Amino acid sequence: MIYFTSDTHYNHKNLVKGISRWEDKSGCRDFNTKEEMNEVLVENINRVVKPDDTLFHLGDFAFHGKHFIKEFRERINCKNVHLIYGNHDPDIYDDPEIQSIFTSVAFYREININGQKIMLMHYPLRTWNKWHHGSWMLYGHCHGKMQHQIPAQLLKKLIDDKRWEDIYALAEGKEVPSLCPNGRSLDVGIDTHPQFRPYSYTEIHDIMSTKFFTAADDHL
């Protein structure tokens, strides 16, 4: 089995509602301590991702030093963990020894699973390689908060058709059946999964089957 996740932020206290120093705690996780959050992260990953499976982690792995990066990696049972660097991973991308605890490391990667081309990056892209031929864009970083970016071509068509309710809905980040302004892309951050765990390839395939290509460039 192949799984995808991002933004685990192992040991990141400001993401823990009980101890966060952030004034706005709306984006915090509902835990009382870092230790509680860390335990749930490890438990939820190991419950679904087995030792011989493959896990692609799209960045922001762990916080507060190389010790916690090693600790978190050692606690994950999966032997095949591929890391795409996030903005909070400098302790990894400047240290070959830390890099060696992962199966591979990269800032960007393109993979192919059963003929399905997939782009992997920590940050979301507005357009990507082969997107008009059905490729996927998987990303993290946004913790499920990225609003729909409506391409000008689609916006013009919605205005011409006087679909005001759909425009308002998209502007508020709501899903509109048959309209996918961001194309076949998905935030796979662990906070976005209903069960606070990695997504399986099968789950993502089912989600992408409901999304449609919306042209936003001229590379057809």
N, C-alpha and C positions, 0 to 999 in steps of 0.2 A: 504494500500500500504506500501511496505517496501523500504527504500532508504539507500544508502551508500555514505559516503563522507569521506574526510580526509584533513588535512593540511589547514584549513581555516586561521590560523594565524591572527585572528582578532586583529586589532590594532598594527600589526607589521610594523613599519615604514620602515625597510630596504627592505621589499618586495614591497614598493610603489615607482615606478620609479621617481616620482617628488621630493621625499625627501630622498631617500636612500643614505646612506653613502658608499655603496659598490662601488668599482671602476668598477667592471664588473656588469652592470645592465641588462644583457641579461636574467637573471632569474627573473627580477622584473615584477610586475603587472603594467599595463598601467593606473595608476591613479596618480592624482596630490597631493592628501592628504590622510592621514589615514582615515579621516572622510568619504571621498568619497568611499574608498574601503570598509569600514565597512558597509555603507549604502547598497552598491551593494550586499555584502555577505548576509546580512539579507534579502534583497528584493528577491534575487534569491532563497534562501532556502525556504522562506515562500510562494513563488509563486507556488512551486511544492509540498512541503511537508506540508500536512494539519495537523491540531491539533490532529486528532485521528490516524494518520499514525505512523510508526515506523522509526526512523532514527538511523543508526549505524554510529558513528563518529570514525574514526580510528586514532585519535591523532593529536597533535599540534593544540589545540583548540583555545587558545587566548594568547596574550602577555601582558607584563608589569603589572603583579599583579592580585591578586584575585578579585579586583573590576571589571576588564574588563572581567574576566571569568564569574562572576555573571551577568554582563550587557549583554554580548552576549547570555548567556543561557536564560535570561529573554526575550530577543527580538526574540528568536526563538519560533514560535507558537506551534510547535510540543510538545506534552506532554510526548512522549516516546522517549527519547534520551539516547542511550547506548554508553558509551565512552570506547574506547580502548586507553590506555595511549600511548602517543608519547614521544619523548625525550625532548620536550619543555613543558611538563605538570607537573613538580615537585610540583607546587603550588596546584595541585589537588591531586596527590597520597600521599601527606603527611598531608592532612587535611580532616578529616571525615565530617566536616560541608560543605565544598565545594563539596565533593563526593556526598552528599545527594541531590544536585540539579539535579543529573542525575538519570535515571532509574536504571542503573547499571554501574559499572566501573570494568575494568580488564586489565591486560597486554596482555592477549591472550584469545581467545574465539573460540569455535566451535559451530556452529548453524546448524539447519536443516530446510529448507524451502521447503515444498511440496516434501519431499524425497531427496532434493538436499543438500548434506553436504558441508558446507562452513567454511573455516578457516579464522579467522580475526586477523590481527596483524598489528602494525604500520610499521614494517619492512618486506621486501620481504624475503621469504624463497626459497631456491633452490629446496627443496623437502618437502613434508608435509604429514600429516596423510591422508591415503586413496586416495592419488593423482592418483594412478594407477587404482582406481575404480571410477574415474570421479569427485572427490571432487575439489572444487575451493579454490584458495588462493587469498584473497583480502587484499591489503596493501596500504600504503601511503608512506610518507617520501621522496620519490624520485622526486616528482613534475614532473613526466613524463620523467625523464632523464636517467632512468636505461637502460643500453645497454643490448642486448641479451647476455646471458651466454650460449654458445654452449656446451652441454654435449659431453664428449669424444666419446661416442658411435655414436652420430649423426654426429660429425665432421669426424670421420673415414669413415662413410658411404658416406658422401658428397665428401670426398677426393677420395674414391674408385670409386665413380661414376663420378668423374671429374666435379662436379658441382661448378666450381670456382665462377661464378657470384652469385650464391646463398650464398656461403660462405662470399664473400665480402659484399653482401647486409646485411646479418645478423650481420656481424661485425660492420657495420655502423648504426645498430639499425633499419633497415628498415624491413617492413613486407614482408614475402615470402609466397605466397599461399601454404597451406598444410604443412608448417613447423612452429612449435611452440616450440622453444627451452625452453621457460619458462613454457610450459604446460598451463593448465587452470588457469592462474593467471592474475591479473589485478590491475594496479595502479588506485585506485578510488579517488585519490586526486582531489580536486575541480579544480585545474588548468588543469587537463587532460580532463575535460568534455568540449566539444565544446561550451556549453552554460554557462560555469562557474557556475555549480550548481551540486547538488547531482545526482548520478545515481539511477534509479529505478531498482528493482530486474529484471523486464522484460527486460530492456535495457542490463543489464549484462548477462542475459540468452541468449539473441540474440548474443552478442559478443562471449560468451563462446562456442556457437554452431559452431563457425568457427575455434575453437582451437582444437588441437589434443594432445593426450598424447604421450610424448616422454620419454621412459624409461631411468632413470638415476640412479636407485638403484636396489637392488636385492630382494625387498620385494614383489615380485609378488605372 
